[in-house]
Amino acid sequence: MTPETALTEISRGMEMALVLGGPPLIAVLAIGVIVGILQAATQINEPTIAFVVKAITLVATFALVGHFLLGRMVAFTTELFHRIPHLIG
């Protein structure tokens, strides 16, 4: 395996990690900002409120886009397994 091939595979893996981790992270980040603003405006500084809302958001995000994310991960893994003989040889 050449260094260029290794870098290509690493970049594909990093891209897949971004695709899989992006939607849940963005959703939780957005909800965290909104809850933080509401807590600052109402002066309710209870950390469990933010945690519960973020957990519910994470579960809802996986329920909505989980099928898409799982399909992408399975396709990437299958494609990687098919490329193994070409990578080794």
Summary of the structure (lengths in Angstrom):
residues: 89
radius of gyration: 19.1
end to end distance: 7.5
largest distance: 63.2
contacts: 197
relative contact order: 0.12
helix: 92%
strand: 0%
